[in-house]
Amino acid sequence: MSTLVAEIPEPIAVDVIITDSTLSVDLNDGRTISIPLAWYPRLSYSTEEEKNNWELLGNGQIIHWEDIDEDISIKGLLLGKPSMESQTSLQKWLDKRQKDG
C-alpha cells in the first residue's frame, strides 16, 4: 500500500516589524510570529535605525542585521528558540559599541 505524503513548503519571512518590546515577522503563509525583543539582546540594545536596517537572506529564511551582526532564522523563531549568545560574547559586543560610539 502506498501513501501520499504532501510536501509542505517551509514558511519564509516577507516582512519584519520591531516595536519597543517585540519582534514580529509576517510569513508567506499568512501567519505573524511575535517574539519578545528581550530574547535577542543585540536587538534590544540597538538604535531604531539599526533595528530597521534588516534584510532577508536565503529567500526569506533568515533575517539579517548588518549593523549589529545579528542573524535570526525563521525556523528558530518557529521553534521558539531565543538567542544562544553567551553573556561573555554579548558583553564584548556591548563594550565595543561603547568604545566605538
Phi and psi restraints in degrees (value plus and minus 20) as a CYANA .aco file:
   2 SER   PHI    -120.9   -80.9
   2 SER   PSI     131.9   171.9
   3 THR   PHI    -139.9   -99.9
   3 THR   PSI     121.4   161.4
   4 LEU   PHI    -112.5   -72.5
   4 LEU   PSI     101.0   141.0
   5 VAL   PHI    -127.9   -87.9
   5 VAL   PSI      99.4   139.4
   6 ALA   PHI    -100.1   -60.1
   6 ALA   PSI     108.5   148.5
   7 GLU   PHI    -106.4   -66.4
   7 GLU   PSI      97.2   137.2
   8 ILE   PHI    -118.4   -78.4
   8 ILE   PSI      99.9   139.9
   9 PRO   PHI     -85.6   -45.6
   9 PRO   PSI     125.6   165.6
  10 GLU   PHI     -89.4   -49.4
  10 GLU   PSI     111.2   151.2
  11 PRO   PHI     -84.1   -44.1
  11 PRO   PSI     126.6   166.6
  12 ILE   PHI    -147.3  -107.3
  12 ILE   PSI     137.8   177.8
  13 ALA   PHI     -97.6   -57.6
  13 ALA   PSI     122.6   162.6
  14 VAL   PHI    -141.4  -101.4
  14 VAL   PSI     -39.0     1.0
  15 ASP   PHI    -178.3  -138.3
  15 ASP   PSI     134.8   174.8
  16 VAL   PHI    -152.6  -112.6
  16 VAL   PSI     111.2   151.2
  17 ILE   PHI    -148.9  -108.9
  17 ILE   PSI     109.1   149.1
  18 ILE   PHI    -140.4  -100.4
  18 ILE   PSI     106.6   146.6
  19 THR   PHI    -128.6   -88.6
  19 THR   PSI    -192.4  -152.4
  20 ASP   PHI     -83.7   -43.7
  20 ASP   PSI     -44.5    -4.5
  21 SER   PHI    -146.4  -106.4
  21 SER   PSI     -29.6    10.4
  22 THR   PHI    -156.9  -116.9
  22 THR   PSI     133.3   173.3
  23 LEU   PHI    -129.9   -89.9
  23 LEU   PSI      98.1   138.1
  24 SER   PHI    -136.4   -96.4
  24 SER   PSI     115.5   155.5
  25 VAL   PHI    -146.9  -106.9
  25 VAL   PSI     102.8   142.8
  26 ASP   PHI    -105.5   -65.5
  26 ASP   PSI     111.3   151.3
  27 LEU   PHI    -124.2   -84.2
  27 LEU   PSI     139.1   179.1
  28 ASN   PHI     -89.4   -49.4
  28 ASN   PSI     -32.0     8.0
  29 ASP   PHI    -115.1   -75.1
  29 ASP   PSI     -12.0    28.0
  30 GLY   PHI      78.1   118.1
  30 GLY   PSI     -31.7     8.3
  31 ARG   PHI    -101.4   -61.4
  31 ARG   PSI     136.5   176.5
  32 THR   PHI    -145.6  -105.6
  32 THR   PSI     107.8   147.8
  33 ILE   PHI    -122.2   -82.2
  33 ILE   PSI     110.8   150.8
  34 SER   PHI    -139.3   -99.3
  34 SER   PSI     108.9   148.9
  35 ILE   PHI    -147.5  -107.5
  35 ILE   PSI     122.1   162.1
  36 PRO   PHI     -79.9   -39.9
  36 PRO   PSI     110.2   150.2
  37 LEU   PHI     -79.4   -39.4
  37 LEU   PSI     -48.7    -8.7
  38 ALA   PHI     -80.5   -40.5
  38 ALA   PSI     -40.6    -0.6
  39 TRP   PHI     -87.2   -47.2
  39 TRP   PSI     -38.3     1.7
  40 TYR   PHI    -147.3  -107.3
  40 TYR   PSI      65.3   105.3
  41 PRO   PHI     -74.6   -34.6
  41 PRO   PSI     -57.4   -17.4
  42 ARG   PHI     -81.2   -41.2
  42 ARG   PSI     -58.2   -18.2
  43 LEU   PHI     -88.8   -48.8
  43 LEU   PSI     -59.2   -19.2
  44 SER   PHI     -79.7   -39.7
  44 SER   PSI     -57.7   -17.7
  45 TYR   PHI    -108.8   -68.8
  45 TYR   PSI     -22.1    17.9
  46 SER   PHI    -103.0   -63.0
  46 SER   PSI     137.6   177.6
  47 THR   PHI     -95.8   -55.8
  47 THR   PSI     145.6   185.6
  48 GLU   PHI     -78.5   -38.5
  48 GLU   PSI     -62.3   -22.3
  49 GLU   PHI     -81.5   -41.5
  49 GLU   PSI     -64.0   -24.0
  50 GLU   PHI     -85.3   -45.3
  50 GLU   PSI     -62.2   -22.2
  51 LYS   PHI     -80.7   -40.7
  51 LYS   PSI     -58.1   -18.1
  52 ASN   PHI    -107.1   -67.1
  52 ASN   PSI     -21.0    19.0
  53 ASN   PHI    -117.8   -77.8
  53 ASN   PSI      48.6    88.6
  54 TRP   PHI    -134.8   -94.8
  54 TRP   PSI     141.4   181.4
  55 GLU   PHI    -164.6  -124.6
  55 GLU   PSI     135.2   175.2
  56 LEU   PHI    -115.4   -75.4
  56 LEU   PSI     111.4   151.4
  57 LEU   PHI    -136.4   -96.4
  57 LEU   PSI     143.8   183.8
  58 GLY   PHI      39.2    79.2
  58 GLY   PSI      21.9    61.9
  59 ASN   PHI      37.6    77.6
  59 ASN   PSI      14.5    54.5
  60 GLY   PHI      73.8   113.8
  60 GLY   PSI     -10.6    29.4
  61 GLN   PHI    -106.6   -66.6
  61 GLN   PSI     -37.2     2.8
  62 ILE   PHI    -156.8  -116.8
  62 ILE   PSI     118.5   158.5
  63 ILE   PHI    -121.7   -81.7
  63 ILE   PSI     109.0   149.0
  64 HIS   PHI    -143.0  -103.0
  64 HIS   PSI     112.7   152.7
  65 TRP   PHI    -135.9   -95.9
  65 TRP   PSI      82.8   122.8
  66 GLU   PHI     -80.9   -40.9
  66 GLU   PSI     -65.2   -25.2
  67 ASP   PHI     -81.3   -41.3
  67 ASP   PSI     -49.6    -9.6
  68 ILE   PHI    -136.5   -96.5
  68 ILE   PSI     -13.2    26.8
  69 ASP   PHI      34.4    74.4
  69 ASP   PSI      33.2    73.2
  70 GLU   PHI    -144.0  -104.0
  70 GLU   PSI     114.4   154.4
  71 ASP   PHI    -150.2  -110.2
  71 ASP   PSI     112.2   152.2
  72 ILE   PHI    -149.7  -109.7
  72 ILE   PSI     106.1   146.1
  73 SER   PHI    -107.0   -67.0
  73 SER   PSI     127.6   167.6
  74 ILE   PHI     -85.9   -45.9
  74 ILE   PSI     -58.2   -18.2
  75 LYS   PHI     -77.9   -37.9
  75 LYS   PSI     -64.9   -24.9
  76 GLY   PHI     -82.0   -42.0
  76 GLY   PSI     -60.2   -20.2
  77 LEU   PHI     -82.7   -42.7
  77 LEU   PSI     -65.0   -25.0
  78 LEU   PHI     -84.0   -44.0
  78 LEU   PSI     -50.1   -10.1
  79 LEU   PHI    -105.3   -65.3
  79 LEU   PSI     -23.7    16.3
  80 GLY   PHI      54.3    94.3
  80 GLY   PSI      12.1    52.1
  81 LYS   PHI    -113.3   -73.3
  81 LYS   PSI      97.9   137.9
  82 PRO   PHI     -95.7   -55.7
  82 PRO   PSI     155.5   195.5
  83 SER   PHI     -75.1   -35.1
  83 SER   PSI     121.2   161.2
  84 MET   PHI    -123.0   -83.0
  84 MET   PSI      -9.0    31.0
  85 GLU   PHI     -86.3   -46.3
  85 GLU   PSI     114.9   154.9
  86 SER   PHI     -93.4   -53.4
  86 SER   PSI     138.4   178.4
  87 GLN   PHI     -82.2   -42.2
  87 GLN   PSI     -55.5   -15.5
  88 THR   PHI     -83.4   -43.4
  88 THR   PSI     -66.8   -26.8
  89 SER   PHI     -83.7   -43.7
  89 SER   PSI     -63.6   -23.6
  90 LEU   PHI     -81.9   -41.9
  90 LEU   PSI     -62.7   -22.7
  91 GLN   PHI     -83.9   -43.9
  91 GLN   PSI     -60.5   -20.5
  92 LYS   PHI     -80.4   -40.4
  92 LYS   PSI     -62.8   -22.8
  93 TRP   PHI     -83.6   -43.6
  93 TRP   PSI     -64.3   -24.3
  94 LEU   PHI     -83.7   -43.7
  94 LEU   PSI     -62.3   -22.3
  95 ASP   PHI     -82.0   -42.0
  95 ASP   PSI     -62.3   -22.3
  96 LYS   PHI     -84.1   -44.1
  96 LYS   PSI     -61.2   -21.2
  97 ARG   PHI     -81.1   -41.1
  97 ARG   PSI     -63.3   -23.3
  98 GLN   PHI     -85.1   -45.1
  98 GLN   PSI     -62.1   -22.1
  99 LYS   PHI     -87.0   -47.0
  99 LYS   PSI     -61.6   -21.6
 100 ASP   PHI     -97.1   -57.1
 100 ASP   PSI     -46.5    -6.5
